[in-house]
Amino acid sequence: MKQFLAKGNHKSGHIDHVYEIQVLSYFDEDEQVYYAICPALDIVGGGKTEEEAITSFNISLDEFVKYTCNKRTIARELMRLGWEVHLKGRNHFKAKSPSVEELKNNPEWAEVWAKAPHVANRTVQLAA
């Protein structure tokens, strides 16, 4: 399993949302598919190659950010996913994702964590 750092931003009205999250990738030999996942956001992308999986993931992440920002539910959704959210006024907040250890203890993701002993770092920039 490789570990990536996804960074990006989304402009919603006059608010600029900037984010940096951990993304994991691995190859599932049974399904013959590469996956890029972010357990902290419950977002998954897949493809025949690692690059296809990352592209698929980036599209899903971008849609998640756009949708929750447009609906003004992003802070609430992050809290639902176990993030620590500190509101800083009506339209601003700071959020911290659950720790890797907390995510590893989540039974929904146990099968994924069990797939990969190898971890590497890489930066992924979301398309504008």
Helices and strands as residue ranges (DSSP letters): E 2-12, E 15-28, E 33-38, E 43-47, H 50-70, H 74-80, E 84-87, E 93-96, H 100-104, G 107-109, H 110-113, E 121-125
